[in-house]
Each structure stands twice: as structure tokens, then as C-alpha cells.
Amino acid sequence: MTLAAILVIARAMEDKGPDISQLSFEDALRALEEVVRKLETGEVPLDESIDLYERGEQLRKHCQARLDAAQARIDKIVAGPDGKAAGTEPFDAG
């Protein structure tokens, strides 16, 4: 294996970063934005682009799951006839 090949593999491994499941929404979103930025430059070799795209898809799914979980926790405030908060109901109920 050549030095160039070793460097390409090391760089690809470095781009993988931390385990996605352990990332907060904000950290995953930043990582996704970095993947998009790298891909948009058009300067990434094809194989690395494919790896980045796959990681980006994993990050997108993680972000969506975190948003879905947050949405499930949100309560919709229900106003009574006097306009004051009369209670809550699940976010999806309406």
C-alpha cells in the first residue's frame, strides 16, 4: 500500500467523526452542514464523496429522529373562552 493510499484512508476515517447516535441535535446538524460544505466544493475525490454522502444521510436521519422526538414532547396550549391557558393537549391532536 502506498503512502498516498494510506493518507486517503486516514482522511476518510477522520471524516467519519464520532458515533452519530451519541451526537446532540446541534452537533449532528453542524456535522451535516460540514458534509454538505465539503460536497458542494466539488473538490472531494469520488470515493470520499460517496462516503461523505452516506455519512450525511446518517446525520440527516439522526437529526430527523431528534426533531421527531422533540415534537412528540411538545404540548399545544389550549386557550379557554377567556383567552387564558386552559390546559394542554398533545401536539398532533389538532
C-alpha positions in Angstrom: 0.0 0.0 0.0 1.4 3.4 -1.0 1.7 6.4 1.3 -0.9 8.2 -0.7 -3.4 5.4 -0.3 -2.8 5.3 3.5 -3.4 9.1 3.7 -6.6 8.8 1.7 -7.9 6.0 4.1 -6.8 8.0 7.1 -8.6 11.1 5.9 -11.8 9.1 5.1 -11.7 7.6 8.6 -11.2 11.1 10.1 -14.2 12.4 8.3 -16.4 9.7 9.9 -16.1 11.5 13.2 -17.8 10.4 16.4 -20.6 7.9 16.7 -23.7 9.6 15.3 -26.0 8.1 17.8 -24.1 9.9 20.6 -24.4 13.4 19.0 -26.8 16.1 20.2 -29.1 17.6 17.5 -26.9 20.7 17.3 -23.7 18.7 16.9 -25.2 16.4 14.3 -26.6 19.4 12.4 -23.1 21.1 12.4 -21.6 17.8 11.2 -24.2 17.6 8.4 -23.5 21.2 7.4 -19.8 20.4 7.2 -20.5 17.3 5.0 -22.7 19.5 2.7 -20.0 22.2 2.5 -17.3 19.6 1.5 -19.5 18.0 -1.1 -20.6 21.4 -2.6 -16.9 22.4 -3.2 -16.7 19.6 -5.8 -13.1 19.1 -4.8 -13.6 15.8 -3.0 -12.5 12.6 -4.8 -15.4 10.4 -5.9 -14.9 7.6 -3.3 -14.6 10.1 -0.5 -17.7 11.9 -1.9 -19.7 8.7 -1.6 -18.5 8.1 2.0 -19.4 11.7 2.8 -22.8 11.3 1.2 -23.5 8.2 3.2 -22.5 9.9 6.5 -24.6 12.9 5.6 -27.6 10.6 5.1 -27.0 9.0 8.5 -26.7 12.5 10.1 -29.9 13.6 8.4 -31.8 10.6 9.7 -30.4 11.3 13.2 -31.4 14.9 13.1 -34.9 14.0 11.9 -35.3 11.4 14.7 -34.2 14.0 17.3 -36.7 16.5 15.9 -39.5 13.9 15.9 -38.7 13.1 19.5 -38.8 16.7 20.5 -42.1 17.3 18.6 -43.6 14.4 20.5 -42.8 16.1 23.8 -44.3 19.5 22.8 -47.7 20.3 24.2 -50.1 22.6 22.5 -51.5 25.2 24.8 -55.3 25.3 24.7 -57.0 28.7 25.3 -60.2 28.9 27.2 -63.1 31.2 26.3 -61.4 34.0 28.3 -58.2 33.6 26.2 -56.2 32.3 29.1 -54.5 28.9 29.0 -57.0 26.3 30.0 -54.8 23.2 29.6 -52.7 21.3 27.1 -53.3 18.7 24.5 -50.9 16.6 22.5 -49.1 18.4 19.7 -50.6 16.1 17.0 -54.2 16.4 18.2 -55.5 19.2 16.1 
